[in-house]
Amino acid sequence: MREESRRRRILTWVLGALVVWAVAAYLILPRLWYHREHQPGLAEAEMVTHTEQGIPGDPLNVGLVGSEDDVLAAMHAAGWYPADPVTLKSSVRIVASVMLDRPYDAAPVSPLLYQGRKEDLAFEKPIGDSADRRNHVRYWKVLEKGVEGRPVWLGSATQDAGVELSRDTGQVTHHIAPDIDDERNLLIGDLVAAKVVTTLYGMTGVGPTLNGRNGGGDRYYTDGEIRMAVLSPGAAPVDKPPVQDPDPPIVALKNQVWSAVASAVAP
């Protein structure tokens, strides 16, 4: 009788622990660091792009607030070039740039889809003289009017680390570097240095990811946050540093833990 009672107590404790774990892992903790309160219109939006074949692509990790003219002017001020469309001519120019180590500052980016449509804008910043390595970002306008009363853009910023021909289409394509947070921070840093940002804040993105894979099979890792920059109207220079809205405490803690984890797993 005592043995049966002891077993029941153990079973009760085990079931209780499983219930607590499930509630914490799937209900409480995700909600604690879920913070899209800055743009409630994006509360249910998926935060990853897709290839034209429907395969998950690069996650979204940056965002801008401002008109299209604001975005164009701000990216120009930050030293980023608009990308050419993907055509036979531009593809040949990429190959020539890589083979001859010749600059091509406006080399095209392969299209990705978000919410069923291709990027609205794409920019890049060269690394060295060849188009095989570069920083680049694709932007989609996701809200005509956000909480600031201005358009909201979400983007996917990654660094191209090499060139090959796509196994699916035969077109020229790039491999990305795995640390996409570093690329996000580079882009935001360039915009801040150009003095075209009035406010910075974070939003929930794809979530912490240690071993993600994009549509080309390239590995990436990320803390899963989107860094948002509110642009000055007309990208006019601002005379003071941007206001930094702090992350919720649980998100700040998660990011500290993530920083330690990422340092351990980085190649």
C-alpha positions in Angstrom: 0.0 0.0 0.0 2.8 2.4 0.9 4.7 1.6 -2.3 1.6 2.3 -4.4 1.0 5.6 -2.5 4.7 6.6 -3.1 4.4 5.8 -6.8 1.3 7.9 -7.1 3.0 10.8 -5.4 6.0 10.5 -7.8 3.7 10.3 -10.8 1.8 13.4 -9.6 5.0 15.3 -9.2 6.2 14.2 -12.6 2.9 15.2 -14.3 2.9 18.5 -12.4 6.5 19.3 -13.5 5.6 18.4 -17.1 2.6 20.7 -17.0 4.6 23.6 -15.5 7.3 23.1 -18.2 4.8 23.0 -21.0 3.0 26.1 -19.8 6.3 28.0 -19.3 7.9 26.9 -22.6 4.9 27.3 -24.9 2.8 30.0 -23.3 4.5 32.2 -20.7 8.1 32.6 -21.9 7.3 33.2 -25.6 4.8 35.9 -24.5 7.3 37.6 -22.2 9.8 38.4 -24.9 7.2 38.8 -27.7 7.3 42.6 -28.2 5.7 44.0 -31.3 3.9 46.6 -29.3 5.6 49.3 -31.3 3.7 48.2 -34.4 0.6 46.2 -33.4 -0.4 46.0 -37.1 2.4 43.4 -37.5 1.4 41.3 -34.5 0.4 38.3 -36.5 2.9 38.7 -39.4 5.3 35.9 -40.3 8.9 37.0 -40.0 10.6 35.0 -42.6 10.9 35.4 -46.4 10.4 32.6 -49.0 11.9 31.7 -52.3 9.9 31.6 -55.5 9.6 27.8 -54.9 8.0 28.4 -51.5 11.0 27.4 -49.5 11.7 29.5 -46.3 14.4 32.0 -47.1 16.2 34.7 -45.1 14.5 35.9 -41.9 13.5 39.5 -41.5 15.9 41.4 -39.1 15.7 45.1 -39.8 13.0 47.7 -40.3 12.6 51.3 -41.3 9.9 53.9 -40.7 9.5 56.6 -43.4 8.3 57.2 -47.0 10.0 55.6 -50.0 11.8 58.8 -50.7 13.0 58.8 -47.0 14.3 55.3 -47.4 16.1 56.0 -50.7 17.7 59.2 -49.3 18.7 57.6 -46.0 20.3 54.5 -47.7 22.2 56.8 -50.1 23.4 58.9 -47.2 24.6 55.7 -45.4 26.6 54.6 -48.4 24.4 51.8 -49.7 23.7 51.5 -53.5 20.3 50.5 -55.1 20.6 47.0 -56.7 20.1 46.5 -60.4 17.3 44.2 -61.6 18.2 40.6 -62.3 18.7 40.3 -66.0 21.0 38.4 -68.4 23.2 41.5 -68.7 23.5 42.1 -65.0 24.2 38.4 -64.4 27.0 38.5 -66.9 28.4 41.6 -65.2 28.4 39.8 -61.8 30.4 36.9 -63.4 32.8 39.3 -64.9 33.2 41.2 -61.6 34.0 38.0 -59.7 36.3 36.5 -62.4 38.2 39.8 -63.1 38.0 41.2 -59.6 36.3 44.3 -61.0 33.8 46.4 -59.0 30.1 46.2 -59.6 28.5 48.4 -56.9 24.9 47.9 -58.1 25.0 44.2 -58.6 21.5 42.6 -58.5 20.2 40.5 -55.7 18.1 37.4 -56.3 14.4 37.9 -55.6 12.8 36.7 -52.4 9.1 36.8 -51.5 7.4 38.2 -48.4 3.6 37.9 -48.1 3.6 36.6 -51.6 5.4 39.5 -53.3 9.0 40.3 -54.3 11.0 43.0 -52.5 10.0 46.6 -53.1 13.6 47.9 -52.7 17.1 46.4 -52.5 20.4 47.9 -51.6 24.0 46.8 -51.2 27.3 47.9 -49.9 30.4 46.4 -51.6 33.2 44.6 -49.7 36.4 44.9 -51.7 36.5 45.1 -55.5 34.5 42.0 -56.4 30.7 41.3 -56.4 31.3 37.9 -54.8 31.3 39.5 -51.3 29.0 42.4 -50.3 26.5 43.5 -47.7 22.9 43.7 -48.9 19.3 44.2 -47.8 15.9 43.7 -49.3 12.9 45.8 -48.1 9.1 45.3 -48.3 6.6 47.9 -47.4 4.4 46.2 -44.9 2.3 49.0 -43.5 1.1 52.1 -45.3 0.7 53.8 -41.9 2.3 52.5 -38.7 1.9 54.0 -35.2 4.1 56.9 -36.2 1.7 57.8 -39.0 4.3 56.9 -41.7 5.0 53.8 -43.8 6.7 50.8 -42.2 9.3 48.7 -44.1 10.7 45.3 -43.0 13.9 44.0 -44.4 16.3 41.1 -44.6 19.9 42.1 -44.2 22.6 39.5 -44.9 26.2 39.4 -46.1 27.1 37.6 -49.3 30.1 35.5 -48.8 30.6 33.8 -52.1 29.0 33.1 -55.6 27.8 30.0 -57.4 25.2 28.9 -59.9 21.8 28.0 -58.4 21.1 24.2 -58.6 17.4 25.1 -59.1 17.5 27.8 -61.8 21.1 27.9 -63.1 21.2 31.6 -62.3 24.1 33.3 -60.4 23.4 33.2 -56.7 25.3 34.0 -53.4 26.0 32.2 -50.2 25.3 34.2 -47.0 27.5 34.5 -44.0 25.9 32.8 -40.9 25.9 35.7 -38.4 22.9 37.8 -39.7 22.7 39.8 -36.5 26.1 41.3 -37.4 24.8 42.4 -40.8 21.7 43.9 -39.2 23.9 45.8 -36.7 26.2 47.0 -39.5 23.2 48.5 -41.5 21.7 50.2 -38.5 25.1 51.5 -37.5 25.6 53.0 -41.0 22.2 54.7 -40.8 23.0 56.1 -37.4 26.4 57.3 -38.5 24.8 59.1 -41.5 22.6 61.0 -38.9 19.3 60.1 -40.5 17.8 58.2 -37.6 15.6 59.8 -34.9 14.5 56.7 -32.9 15.6 53.1 -32.5 13.6 50.2 -31.0 13.3 46.4 -31.2 10.6 44.1 -32.3 10.1 40.4 -32.2 11.3 38.7 -35.4 11.8 35.0 -36.2 12.9 34.2 -32.6 16.2 32.8 -31.3 17.7 30.4 -33.9 20.9 28.5 -33.6 20.9 26.4 -36.8 18.5 28.1 -39.4 18.7 27.3 -43.1 17.7 29.6 -45.9 16.4 28.6 -49.3 19.9 28.0 -50.6 20.7 25.7 -47.7 23.0 28.3 -46.1 23.2 28.2 -42.3 22.4 31.2 -40.2 22.0 32.0 -36.5 20.2 35.0 -34.9 18.8 36.3 -31.6 15.6 36.6 -33.6 15.1 40.4 -33.1 14.2 43.1 -35.6 16.0 46.4 -35.1 13.8 49.3 -36.3 15.0 52.8 -37.3 12.7 55.7 -37.6 14.1 57.9 -40.3 14.2 61.7 -40.3 11.8 63.2 -42.8 13.6 63.6 -46.1 16.6 61.9 -44.4 17.6 65.4 -43.2 20.6 65.3 -40.9 19.7 65.2 -37.2 21.9 67.0 -34.7 21.6 64.6 -31.8 21.9 60.8 -31.3 18.7 58.8 -31.9 16.4 58.0 -29.0 16.8 54.4 -28.0 13.6 52.8 -26.7 14.7 50.0 -24.3 13.7 46.4 -24.8 11.4 44.8 -22.2 13.5 43.3 -19.4 12.9 39.7 -20.3 14.0 40.4 -23.9 17.1 42.2 -22.7 17.9 39.2 -20.5 17.3 36.8 -23.4 19.6 38.8 -25.6 22.4 38.6 -22.9 22.0 34.9 -22.8 21.9 34.7 -26.5 25.1 36.7 -26.9 26.9 34.1 -24.7 25.4 31.2 -26.6 26.2 32.7 -30.0 29.8 33.3 -29.0 30.1 29.7 -28.1 28.6 28.4 -31.4 30.1 30.9 -33.8 32.5 29.3 -36.4 
